């Protein structure tokens, strides 16, 4: 495989939030991942959400990724994230191993401890103990993926596979976090670091740029990474690229959707902001290729990331809008920003 530039690898991320029934959402996501592969994206990631179509359309990401694997041949397929405290670590290890076999070793496993607090009781746990449960489940998952036995003497079947570069599944784990503490733990464990498309700001600096908030998180991750371990830093960003002629209608659709959740996202009253100010405040990139490149070119996190994944959320994009954005990201935005595209064609 050869790359067209030495920058961060280009990725795609979806929460499967189209205004459509589940079967159509899953078809749209599959089509988007196939389009991303065709246009040279290195990876595609899906989120996990429970009990709410409005939060996200996929409670079982590994089941869907096994389906996506059968429809693609090259693109890496990842979870962003599996909410590990709501899972059984052993069962996750088994599902991960099977999905990786079916995908030909293309699986990446993003994990996190967060999620909707209201969902935790349905899985026999509570939001208050999520970190402790996460740690226990992560320990079991890592033990099995590394080929070791649990205290009960059980080992994983099928055995975790390795990529052509020798990376086993235990070396394809990622941890999502907002905090330097979480980043330090991910680094010390040798895992990848997943950074969000937006995150809370300090109360005394609510308008801080996203990169200003995330750069210290990266620094902590790198300072805790063991010697000899290659850093893996995935930065997620919301970017919807459109033709100039399509922007007025897309902006009109976006404004009410964004205003409905902006205060929750940023933590302060946004009613007095214009749409352009609201887009900046919510870390949403919506515009032509030139406009997106201009805004993203100042994002210092991108120069330190190994991977950058783009999503459309919180823009209420249709499948057609998302497919066109994928194409423009690959053909116009990524080259201008120095992001890496693969030149290997999908089989």
PyMOL commands that set and color helices and strands:
alter all, ss='L'
color gray80, all
select helices_A, chain A and resi 22-38+61-70+84-86+89-102+117-123+127-145+169-171+180-188+203-205+210-224+244-266+275-281+289-296+319-337
alter helices_A, ss='H'
color red, helices_A
select strands_A, chain A and resi 9-14+43-46+76-83+107-112+173-176+192-195+233-241+284-287+307-311
alter strands_A, ss='S'
color yellow, strands_A
deselect
rebuild
show_as cartoon
